[in-house]
Amino acid sequence: MNQFRRISAALAAAATLCLSSLPSSAQGVIKIGELNSYKALPQLMGPYKQGWAMAQDEINAAGGVLGKKLETVFRDDNGNAGDAVRAAEELVAREDVDLLAGTTLSHVGLAIADFARHRKIFFLASGPLSDKVVWENGNRYTYRLRSGTYALAASVVGEAVKLRKKRWALVYPNYEYGQAAAAAFKEQMKKAQPDVEFVTEQAPPFGKIDAGAVTQAIGDAKPDAIFSVLFGSDLTKFAREGKTRGLFEGREVVSLLTGEPEYLDPLKGDSPDNWIVTGYPYASIETPEHKAFIQAYQKKYNDYPRLNSVVGYATVKAIAAGIQKAGSTDPEKLVAAFKGLSFSTRSATQRSGRWTISRRSASTSAARR
């Protein structure tokens, strides 16, 4: 009897071991490994994770994908490329995820794209804006959800040219995204307005701006207009310092990302007036899909969505649509399925209510706030 029990226990242990060695998709779940800068960018990541959870709950309540529930394992990349790669390796080797998704900061997105290439695992980059993620440093295993820096800069160039300002100052965070966005704006402005001059470039380290010194340097250069790529706490400090010192009086400002609620909310009464910005005017988007999204989001969280709520939500919907089309979580089949993939989301900000996924993302429209 004791021998029988020992044999039964051994068989049970072997069965457990075999089960744990199976891919997660073979165990009744599809496991997504998500990496992002939760500690470094809390004002973005809170709404992002809420949008993500809302989409995943909707999909699972409707029966999941290919008859399997979606499950997400979240990891913090600490805003650091090295940490991100180590976390990705842990997700693949120990958590046995079926695919990777996420990242917001461009240098982190580039690192994970390279990891995906080496490990031959599918990666949907939800937030990094650097075009290198899908162009110069791109690879067949990496797709991106959002528009890139070139398209984002192009979306405001037309409005910038209409201002008829000759002397421009540039201010941007000194890392991949900021450098690329500033370069794209300069290139496109020179084509559209050949007599344009860039009288100063201020490139403080990301997250460490000396707003007083930057404001003073821009003021000393006497520009007619300012192009800003700052975001997060850098934007908040610059906007407040510039307002206090009168930097924006009589000067036009064109600014990427500033119209997103994540960045406007912290400014409160110091929110800049009459800047040309890109953003997410959630209260004025009248498509039925977007209205339904807002209602569902408010019901679930008793709060209004931010842009990253939409990004998180759309990322999960894209993953589900891609897996459904592929009929599998096999990386090679996902690569083929995501080519030109279109999918519907209630959160879509375009009139058609659709996002399109490809290695080339559509441009983001600019709006004057």
C-alpha positions as CSV (number, residue, x, y, z in Angstrom):
1,M,0.0,0.0,0.0
2,N,2.8,2.4,0.9
3,Q,4.6,1.4,-2.3
4,F,1.4,2.2,-4.3
5,R,1.2,5.6,-2.6
6,R,4.8,6.3,-3.5
7,I,4.2,5.3,-7.1
8,S,1.0,7.4,-7.2
9,A,2.8,10.4,-5.8
10,A,5.7,10.0,-8.3
11,L,3.2,9.8,-11.2
12,A,1.4,12.9,-9.9
13,A,4.7,14.8,-9.6
14,A,5.6,13.8,-13.2
15,A,2.3,14.9,-14.5
16,T,2.7,18.3,-12.8
17,L,6.2,18.6,-14.2
18,C,4.9,17.8,-17.7
19,L,2.1,20.3,-17.4
20,S,4.4,23.0,-16.3
21,S,6.7,22.4,-19.2
22,L,3.9,22.9,-21.7
23,P,3.4,26.3,-23.3
24,S,0.9,28.5,-21.5
25,S,-1.4,28.4,-24.6
26,A,-1.6,24.6,-24.2
27,Q,-2.7,25.0,-20.6
28,G,-5.9,26.8,-21.5
29,V,-4.6,30.4,-21.3
30,I,-2.7,32.7,-23.6
31,K,-0.1,34.5,-21.5
32,I,1.1,38.0,-22.4
33,G,4.4,39.4,-21.0
34,E,4.0,43.1,-20.6
35,L,6.9,45.5,-19.8
36,N,6.5,49.2,-19.0
37,S,7.8,52.1,-16.9
38,Y,5.4,51.9,-14.0
39,K,7.6,53.6,-11.5
40,A,9.2,56.1,-13.9
41,L,6.0,57.2,-15.5
42,P,3.2,56.7,-13.0
43,Q,0.9,59.3,-14.5
44,L,0.8,57.4,-17.7
45,M,0.9,53.8,-16.5
46,G,-2.1,54.0,-14.1
47,P,-4.5,54.8,-17.0
48,Y,-2.7,52.4,-19.3
49,K,-3.1,49.5,-17.0
50,Q,-6.8,50.3,-16.4
51,G,-7.4,50.4,-20.2
52,W,-5.5,47.1,-20.5
53,A,-7.5,45.4,-17.7
54,M,-10.8,46.6,-19.2
55,A,-10.0,45.2,-22.6
56,Q,-8.8,41.9,-21.2
57,D,-11.9,41.6,-19.0
58,E,-14.2,42.2,-22.0
59,I,-12.4,39.6,-24.2
60,N,-12.4,37.0,-21.5
61,A,-16.0,37.5,-20.6
62,A,-16.8,36.9,-24.3
63,G,-15.0,33.6,-24.2
64,G,-11.4,34.6,-24.7
65,V,-9.4,34.0,-27.9
66,L,-9.3,30.7,-29.6
67,G,-11.3,29.4,-26.6
68,K,-8.5,30.4,-24.2
69,K,-8.5,33.2,-21.6
70,L,-6.0,36.0,-21.8
71,E,-3.6,36.4,-18.9
72,T,-1.0,39.1,-18.5
73,V,2.2,39.1,-16.5
74,F,3.3,42.7,-15.8
75,R,6.9,43.7,-15.2
76,D,8.4,47.1,-14.5
77,D,11.3,48.1,-16.9
78,N,12.4,50.9,-14.5
79,G,12.8,53.2,-17.6
80,N,16.0,51.4,-18.2
81,A,17.0,49.3,-21.3
82,G,19.1,46.8,-19.4
83,D,16.5,46.2,-16.8
84,A,13.9,45.8,-19.5
85,V,15.9,43.1,-21.3
86,R,16.5,41.2,-18.0
87,A,12.7,41.4,-17.3
88,A,11.9,40.2,-20.8
89,E,14.3,37.2,-20.4
90,E,12.6,36.3,-17.2
91,L,9.1,36.5,-18.8
92,V,10.2,34.3,-21.6
93,A,12.3,31.8,-19.7
94,R,10.5,31.5,-16.4
95,E,6.9,32.7,-17.0
96,D,6.7,31.1,-20.4
97,V,4.8,33.9,-22.0
98,D,3.4,33.5,-25.5
99,L,4.4,37.0,-26.7
100,L,5.7,40.3,-25.4
101,A,4.0,43.7,-25.4
102,G,4.2,47.2,-24.0
103,T,7.1,49.7,-23.4
104,T,6.6,53.5,-23.5
105,L,10.1,55.0,-23.5
106,S,11.8,54.8,-26.9
107,H,15.2,53.5,-25.8
108,V,13.4,50.7,-23.9
109,G,11.3,49.9,-26.9
110,L,14.4,49.6,-29.0
111,A,16.1,47.3,-26.5
112,I,13.0,44.9,-26.4
113,A,12.7,45.0,-30.2
114,D,16.3,43.8,-30.4
115,F,15.6,41.1,-27.8
116,A,12.5,39.9,-29.8
117,R,14.7,39.6,-32.8
118,H,17.3,37.5,-31.0
119,R,14.8,35.3,-29.2
120,K,12.4,35.1,-32.2
121,I,9.4,36.0,-30.1
122,F,6.6,38.3,-31.2
123,F,6.6,41.8,-29.7
124,L,3.8,44.4,-30.0
125,A,5.3,47.8,-29.0
126,S,2.4,49.8,-27.6
127,G,3.9,53.2,-26.8
128,P,7.5,53.9,-28.0
129,L,7.5,56.6,-30.6
130,S,11.0,56.3,-32.1
131,D,10.7,55.3,-35.7
132,K,13.8,53.2,-35.3
133,V,11.7,50.7,-33.5
134,V,10.1,49.7,-36.8
135,W,12.5,51.2,-39.4
136,E,16.3,51.4,-39.0
137,N,16.4,49.0,-36.0
138,G,13.1,47.2,-36.9
139,N,12.7,43.4,-37.4
140,R,10.1,41.0,-38.5
141,Y,9.0,40.1,-35.0
142,T,8.2,43.7,-33.9
143,Y,5.1,45.7,-34.6
144,R,4.0,49.0,-33.1
145,L,0.6,50.4,-32.2
146,R,1.1,54.2,-32.1
147,S,2.3,56.7,-34.7
148,G,6.1,57.5,-34.7
149,T,8.1,60.6,-34.2
150,Y,8.2,61.5,-37.9
151,A,4.4,61.3,-38.4
152,L,3.8,63.1,-35.1
153,A,6.1,66.0,-36.1
154,A,4.5,66.1,-39.6
155,S,1.1,66.5,-38.0
156,V,2.0,69.9,-36.6
157,V,4.3,71.3,-39.4
158,G,1.4,72.6,-41.4
159,E,0.1,74.6,-38.5
160,A,3.6,75.8,-37.6
161,V,4.2,77.1,-41.2
162,K,0.9,79.0,-41.0
163,L,2.3,81.0,-38.1
164,R,4.8,82.6,-40.5
165,K,7.5,82.7,-37.8
166,K,11.2,82.7,-39.0
167,R,13.2,82.2,-35.8
168,W,12.5,79.0,-33.8
169,A,13.8,77.6,-30.5
170,L,13.7,73.9,-29.9
171,V,13.5,72.2,-26.5
172,Y,13.5,68.4,-26.1
173,P,14.6,65.7,-23.8
174,N,18.1,64.5,-24.6
175,Y,17.4,60.8,-25.5
176,E,16.1,58.9,-28.5
177,Y,12.6,60.2,-28.7
178,G,13.4,63.8,-28.1
179,Q,16.3,63.9,-30.5
180,A,14.3,62.1,-33.3
181,A,11.3,64.4,-32.9
182,A,13.4,67.6,-33.0
183,A,15.3,66.3,-36.1
184,A,12.1,65.4,-37.9
185,F,10.5,68.8,-37.2
186,K,13.6,70.6,-38.4
187,E,13.8,68.6,-41.6
188,Q,10.2,69.1,-42.5
189,M,10.1,72.8,-41.6
190,K,13.1,73.4,-43.8
191,K,11.3,71.8,-46.7
192,A,8.1,73.7,-46.1
193,Q,9.6,77.0,-45.1
194,P,13.2,77.4,-46.5
195,D,14.0,80.6,-44.7
196,V,13.3,79.1,-41.3
197,E,16.1,79.6,-38.6
198,F,16.7,77.5,-35.5
199,V,18.3,80.0,-33.1
200,T,18.8,77.7,-30.1
201,E,18.4,74.0,-29.1
202,Q,17.9,73.1,-25.5
203,A,18.2,69.4,-24.7
204,P,18.1,68.7,-21.0
205,P,18.5,65.2,-19.7
206,F,15.1,63.4,-19.6
207,G,13.5,63.9,-16.2
208,K,16.2,66.3,-15.0
209,I,15.4,69.6,-16.6
210,D,16.7,72.8,-15.0
211,A,13.7,74.8,-16.1
212,G,15.1,78.1,-15.0
213,A,18.3,77.7,-17.0
214,V,16.5,76.4,-20.1
215,T,13.9,79.2,-20.0
216,Q,16.6,81.8,-19.7
217,A,18.6,80.4,-22.6
218,I,15.6,80.3,-24.8
219,G,14.6,83.9,-23.9
220,D,18.2,85.1,-24.5
221,A,18.0,83.7,-28.1
222,K,14.9,85.8,-28.8
223,P,13.0,83.3,-30.9
224,D,9.7,84.1,-32.6
225,A,8.3,80.7,-31.8
226,I,9.1,77.6,-29.7
227,F,8.9,73.9,-30.6
228,S,8.7,71.7,-27.5
229,V,9.0,67.9,-27.2
230,L,9.0,67.9,-23.4
231,F,6.6,65.7,-21.5
232,G,6.0,64.5,-18.0
233,S,7.6,66.4,-15.1
234,D,9.9,68.2,-17.5
235,L,6.9,69.7,-19.3
236,T,5.3,70.7,-16.1
237,K,8.4,72.5,-14.8
238,F,9.1,74.2,-18.1
239,A,5.5,75.4,-18.6
240,R,5.3,76.9,-15.1
241,E,8.7,78.5,-15.3
242,G,8.1,79.9,-18.7
243,K,4.8,81.3,-17.6
244,T,6.3,82.9,-14.6
245,R,9.1,84.5,-16.6
246,G,6.8,85.6,-19.4
247,L,8.6,83.4,-22.0
248,F,5.4,82.6,-23.9
249,E,4.1,86.2,-24.1
250,G,4.0,87.2,-27.7
251,R,5.5,83.9,-28.8
252,E,3.8,81.0,-30.5
253,V,4.4,77.5,-29.1
254,V,4.0,74.2,-30.9
255,S,4.3,71.2,-28.6
256,L,4.0,67.5,-29.1
257,L,2.0,65.4,-26.6
258,T,1.0,68.4,-24.4
259,G,-2.7,68.0,-25.2
260,E,-2.8,64.6,-23.6
261,P,-4.7,64.6,-20.3
262,E,-1.8,62.9,-18.5
263,Y,0.3,66.0,-19.0
264,L,-2.4,68.7,-18.8
265,D,-3.8,67.4,-15.5
266,P,-0.7,68.1,-13.4
267,L,-0.5,71.7,-14.7
268,K,-4.0,72.6,-13.5
269,G,-4.2,76.4,-13.4
270,D,-0.8,76.7,-15.1
271,S,-2.0,74.9,-18.2
272,P,-0.7,76.9,-21.2
273,D,-3.0,78.9,-23.5
274,N,-3.1,78.9,-27.2
275,W,-0.4,76.4,-27.8
276,I,-0.6,74.1,-30.9
277,V,-0.5,70.6,-29.5
278,T,-1.1,67.0,-30.3
279,G,-3.3,65.2,-27.8
280,Y,-6.5,63.4,-26.8
281,P,-9.6,65.7,-26.6
282,Y,-11.7,62.9,-25.2
283,A,-14.7,65.1,-24.3
284,S,-15.1,66.3,-27.9
285,I,-14.8,63.0,-29.9
286,E,-18.3,62.2,-31.0
287,T,-18.0,58.8,-32.7
288,P,-20.4,56.2,-31.3
289,E,-17.5,53.9,-30.6
290,H,-15.7,56.4,-28.5
291,K,-18.8,57.4,-26.6
292,A,-19.4,53.7,-25.7
293,F,-15.8,53.4,-24.6
294,I,-16.0,56.5,-22.3
295,Q,-19.3,55.2,-20.8
296,A,-17.8,51.8,-20.1
297,Y,-14.6,53.2,-18.7
298,Q,-16.4,55.6,-16.4
299,K,-18.7,52.9,-15.2
300,K,-15.7,50.6,-14.4
301,Y,-13.4,53.2,-12.9
302,N,-15.5,56.2,-12.0
303,D,-13.0,58.3,-13.9
304,Y,-12.4,59.7,-17.4
305,P,-9.9,58.0,-19.7
306,R,-6.5,59.4,-20.6
307,L,-4.7,58.7,-23.9
308,N,-2.8,55.9,-22.3
309,S,-6.1,54.3,-21.3
310,V,-6.8,54.1,-25.0
311,V,-3.3,52.8,-25.7
312,G,-3.6,50.0,-23.1
313,Y,-7.1,49.1,-24.3
314,A,-6.2,49.1,-28.0
315,T,-3.0,47.0,-27.4
316,V,-5.0,44.1,-25.9
317,K,-7.6,44.3,-28.6
318,A,-4.9,44.3,-31.2
319,I,-3.2,41.2,-29.6
320,A,-6.6,39.4,-29.5
321,A,-7.3,40.2,-33.1
322,G,-3.9,39.1,-34.3
323,I,-4.0,35.8,-32.4
324,Q,-7.5,35.2,-33.7
325,K,-6.4,35.8,-37.3
326,A,-3.2,33.7,-36.9
327,G,-5.2,30.9,-35.2
328,S,-2.2,30.4,-33.0
329,T,0.4,32.1,-30.8
330,D,3.3,30.7,-32.8
331,P,5.6,33.7,-33.5
332,E,5.9,33.1,-37.2
333,K,2.1,32.9,-37.6
334,L,1.7,36.1,-35.6
335,V,4.2,37.9,-37.8
336,A,2.2,37.0,-40.8
337,A,-1.2,37.7,-39.2
338,F,-0.2,41.2,-38.0
339,K,0.7,42.4,-41.5
340,G,-1.9,45.0,-42.3
341,L,-4.1,43.8,-39.4
342,S,-7.2,46.0,-38.8
343,F,-9.4,45.7,-35.8
344,S,-12.3,47.5,-34.2
345,T,-12.2,49.0,-30.7
346,R,-14.7,51.1,-28.9
347,S,-12.0,53.5,-27.9
348,A,-10.9,54.4,-31.5
349,T,-10.4,58.2,-31.9
350,Q,-10.7,58.1,-35.7
351,R,-14.1,58.6,-37.2
352,S,-14.2,55.1,-38.7
353,G,-13.7,53.6,-35.2
354,R,-10.8,51.5,-36.4
355,W,-7.0,51.4,-35.7
356,T,-4.7,49.9,-38.3
357,I,-1.6,48.0,-37.2
358,S,1.4,47.8,-39.5
359,R,5.1,48.6,-39.5
360,R,4.1,52.1,-40.6
361,S,1.7,53.9,-38.4
362,A,-0.8,56.5,-39.4
363,S,-0.2,60.1,-38.5
364,T,-1.7,61.8,-35.4
365,S,-3.7,65.0,-36.0
366,A,-2.8,68.2,-34.4
367,A,-5.2,70.5,-32.6
368,R,-5.0,74.0,-31.2
369,R,-6.0,74.0,-27.5
